[in-house]
């Protein structure tokens, strides 16, 4: 399984003190974010309470406690509450999400952790960003603050959203920017859903370009799932004949859970790391390694997927004897980073779900160059013909905003091509 981070920062685990409690506040935005968010919490809870952990009772209890402090708080009646804020501009999906969690009887969302209205964003990024964002900023940020205050120590924010629509993408970019302003020292990690190549939203390429460019400025990391890739997993690996969004969301949740569940804090350690988002974000490519904008052909064929960083998470039987030496091959990485600084491995003997052994890979590499170039190219062709621009300019997103976004993403593409 591969999660891709199209953002040039170095990914490295940080070991925190044993008794330091670090929690994550999840922000679920729009229809996509709320539906995936439910599946993520359900997967996390089910895994942490799985009787087949293939480890000692003591170790399993430590695993459960670590998961709980990250993602759940406990209500008076003993039912765990998700550390989450649910946001949508229409009530239907939020009501369905709340009901599904409550019906499970295992965990639920907080009674006052939701914000919704009765008018959506009409798949218009500008409406979500420029209208819904400023209009509802205070109410949404107050909900997030109340959730933060429940944490003994905040690790960061996990923001789940789509790129192609209006609320998740536009409002999501606005909220992420506010989180950066108000919680600058906390990590902001956005999980974004890359739209189908043949999507139904005619302006999805505009929305995607605006989303990515704004998140690049305000988010610390982007975890990207491509709908087309997950669809193939459902069809070819799972042999699902009639693939639903529920099937896709469960695959996404499964992958995210395999990354975010607890792992040991260091080689030979049997204590669980307290900060699952512990990352060193300070590594930058040398200035000489960056091509001037426009000097690098973004259509250059990439024959080898060069990485900036790889993180492997191993769970289950025999993890300490697993051979990960191939990931240390210098040929995998850009020339200005040594493998010792570009590769990390996290382990735990506690199995994930029903699997005796499992591995997950988080990779910051060139794998998204072609999909990003396609989206930017399609959006530019529409922009050059001024198609649908009036839908954005009437809500305050000017042509210069589009040009700034194109310039930034073209530089990102060129930088990754030059690895």
N, C-alpha and C positions, 0 to 999 in steps of 0.2 A: 504494500500500500504506500502511495506517495502523496504527501501534502506538499504543495509548492509555495514558496515565499518569494514573490516577485519584487523583492526589496533588498537592496545591497547592504545588508547588515550581517554581522557574524553571529552565529547561533552557538551558544556554549552554556552548559549547565552550571549553575552556581549552587554550592552547598551551604545551606543555612543551618542555624543552631537547632538542636534537637527539639527544644521546647518552644520554639517560636511558631505560633499558629499563623498561617498565611492563607487567606481566603480570596476567592475570585468572585466578582460580581458579573453576572452575565446579563447583557442587554439584548433582548430579542426584538427585532424591528421588522415590521411589515408581515405580510402573509408568510413569506418564505422563512423569515427569521423565527417566527413564532412556531411554525410547524416543525422546523428542524430543532429548535430549542427544546421542545417537549421530548422529541426522540433522544436527544443528547442526555437530558436528565434521567430519562427512563433507562437508558443504557448504562449510565453511571451507577444508578441505584441498583439495578438488577445484577450488574457485575459485582459490586461490592458486597452483595448479600448472596452471592452464588455459593452453594454448599460444596461445590467441586473446585475449590481453589488450589488443590494439590499442594498444600503447605500445612504447617502446624497450626493448631487453634490459636496460639498466641500471635503468630505472624499474621493470620487472617484477621484477627481483631485489630491489630495495629494498622493493617491495610484499610479496614472499614473506617477506623477513626480518622485516618489521614484523608480519605475520600470525603467524609462527612464535613470536616473542618474546611475543606476547599469549596465544596459546592452546596452544602446544606446547613441550615440552622434548625433547631428543634423547637417545636411548639409545645405548649403546656400539656397537651394530651399525648405527646410522644410521637406524633406524626412529623417527619422531617419536612421542612419548608425549603424549596429551592431558593438559592441566593440569586434571584433574578428579578428584572424589571421587564414587563411586557408592554410594547408600544405598537399601536397600529391606528390608522385613521378611520378604520371601519370596525365595528364590534364583533362581527361574525366569527372570525378566526380566533380571536382572543377568547371569546365565550366557549368555543369548541375546545380550545387548548386547556382552559381552566377545568372544564368538565371532564376531559379525558384523564387529567392528572388526579382529580378528586375521586373519580370512579376506580382508579387503580387501588386505592386504599393503602398504598405503600408510602407515597409522598404526595405533596401538593404544592401549589404556588400560594404565596401570601395573599390574604384577602384584599390588601390595599397596595398591591405591587403592580397594578395595571393602569395604563392610560390609553383611552381610545375615544374617537369622535365618530361622527356619522357621515363624514364626507372624505373619500379617499383622495389620492393624488393623481388619478387618471393616467398612470404610467409616465408622468411628467416630472423629471428630475428637478426642474426649476421650481415647480409648485411645492414639492416636498422640502427643498432646501430653503427657498426664499419666502414661502408663505407659512407652511405648517411649522417649520423650524422656529422662526422668531415668535410666532403667535403662541406656541405651546412650550417654549424653552423653559420657562420658570417651573411649570407644573412637572415636566419630565425630569428636569435636573433635581427637583426636590424629592421625587420618588427615588432617584438614584442615590442621593445623599442619605436618605433614611436607610437604604439597604447597606450602604457603606458603613454607617454608624453601628450596624449590628455585627460588624467584623471586628475581632480583636486586633487583627493586623491585616491590612489590605495588600494583596499581591498585585492585583491589577484588574483590568476589565476585559471581558471576552464579548465582543460585539458580533452578533450573527445577523447577516443581511444579504440581500441580493444585489446585483449590479444593474439589472435591466429595467426594473420598474420605477416607481416614483417615490413611494414612502420608504421602503427599505434602503434604496440607494440615495435619494436626495436628503431625506430626513436623517438617515444613517450617517451620511457625511457631515451634516450639521451637528449632530449629537457628538460624534467623535471629535470634532473640532472643539466643542465645549468641554469635553472631558480632558482634552489636552490643556486647555486654558485653566481649568479648575483643579485638575489632579496631575500636574505636570510630572511628578516623580513616580507615578504609578504607570505600569505597563498598559498600553492599549493594543490589544490584538484583535484584528477584524477577520472573521471568517466570512468569505464572500463566495457567492455562487456564480460561476461563470456561465453565461447564458448559452443555450443551444445555438449552434451555428445557423440553424434555420428557425430562429425564434419567431414567435407570433407578434411581438411588440415591434412595430416598424421603426421606432426611434431607440431601440435597445442599444445601438452602437453609440449614439450620442450620450445616453444615460451612463453607459459603461465608461466612456472616456472621461466624463465629468467626475464620476465616482472615483475611479482609480487615481486621477490627478489630485483630487482633494485629499484622499486617504494617504497618498504618498507623503503629503506635507504634515499630516496630523497623527497618523498611526505609527506605532513602532514595528508592527509586523502584519503582513497579510497572509492568511492561510487560504489558499485558493482550491476550490473543487470545481472541475469542469463537468457540467451536466452531461455532455456527450460521453466523457470517459466513464462516469458513474453508470450511465445507461448501458454501456457495453459490459460493465461488470455484472449488472443484473441479467443481461441477455445471455452472455457467453459463459460466465463463471457460475452463475446461480441458476441458469436455465429457466428464468421467469418468462412466461409467454406473453402475458398482458401486464406490462410494466406500469405501475402507478407511481405518483409522486411519493406516496407512503413508502413504497419499496426503495426508492432512491434516497429518501430522507433517513431510512433505517440504515442503509449502507454508510451514508455520511456520518451518522451518529456512532456507528460501530467503529469507524476509522478514528474519529475524534476521541472517543473513549479510550481506544488503545494507546493514544498519545498522552492524554491528560491524566489517566489514572496513576496512582503513586508508583514510584520506583525508588530503589535504594539511593542514598545520598552520595555514595562514592564506591570505588572499587574495593571489594572486601567488606563493605559496610552492610549491616543489617538494619539500619535505621532508614525510615522513609524520608526523602527530601520534602521539606515543608513548602517549597515554592516551585510549583510545576512550570511556572513561566519564567524561571530564573535564566536570564540571557544577558550576555555581554553585547551591547548594541553599538560599541564604539569603533569597531574596526571599519576602516574605509580604504578603498583602493588608492594606491599612490596617484598623485595628480598626473604623472607622466603616462599612466595607464589608461586615462580617460580620453577617448577620441573627441575632437572638436565636433560640435553639432553639424551634421550635414556632410562630414568627411567619411563616415562609415556607411556602407551600403547595408540597409536593413534587410535587403533581399538576399544577402550573402547566405549561401547554403551552409547550414550547421550540420556537420557530419558526426560530431561527437558532442555529447551533452556535458559540457564543462560545469563544474560546481564551484560555488563559493563556500558552501558548508553543507555537511550532512550529519544528521542525528539519527542513530538507530536505537530503537527501544525493543529490548528482548524480554519476553515474559514466559514463565513456565519452567519446565524440566530442563536441566543441564545448561542453564543460561551462562553459568560461569566458565563452562568449557567450550562455549560456542566460538568459532573462529570468525572474527570480523576483520582479519588482516587485509582482505581485498579492498576494503573501504579506505585503507591508508595508502593506497597506490597514488603517488604524486600525479600520475597522468589524469586522474579524475578531477584535479583541482586547477584553478588558475595559477599562473606562475608566481604571482606575488603573495601567495599564502602557502605556508608549509602544512602538510597534512596533519601534523600534531596540533595545529591551531584551527584546522578546518573540519576535523571529524571528532565526534563525541558519541559515546554509547551509554545508555541507561539500561539497568537491569533490575529484575525482581524474579524470585522463584515463584511468586504467586501467579497462577495462571489467569489469563483474561478470558472471561466467559467459559465456554465449554472446551477451549482448545488446550491440549497438553503443552504445546509450544506455539508461540506466535512472535512475529516480528513486525515492526512498523518503521517506516522511513519518512523523515521530514527532510526535504531537500530544497536548498536555495540554489537554483541552477538555471540553465538556459532553456529549460523545457517549455516555458511560457512565451518565449520570444515569438514564435510563429503565430500562436493564437492572438497575442497582443498586437502584433503587426497587422493581422487581418482585421481586427476590430477598429484599430486606428485608421487603416486604409478605407474601410467602408464608411466610417464616420466622416472622414475627410472628403470623400466623393460626394456625400450628401451635403456637407457644409459648402463645398465649392459651388454647388448648384442652388444653395440657399434653401434647400428643402426643409420644411417644418421649423425653420429658425424662429418664426413669429411665435411659436408656442413657448419658446424660452425667453425671448426678448421681452414679451409682455409681462413676465414675472421677474425681470431684472437681471437676467443672465445675458450679457452682451456678447457681441462677436469677439471682442478682445478676450473675454473669459474662455471662449472656445480655443482661440489661438494660443493662449497661455497653456491650456491643457494639452493641446497637440504638441507644443514645443517640449514640455516636460516629458511626456511619454515617449516622444521620439528620442530624447536623450537617454531615457531608461533603456529603450531597445538597443540603441547604439552601444551603451555601456555593457550590456549583457552580451551583445555580439562580439565585443572585444575581449571577452574573458579568455 
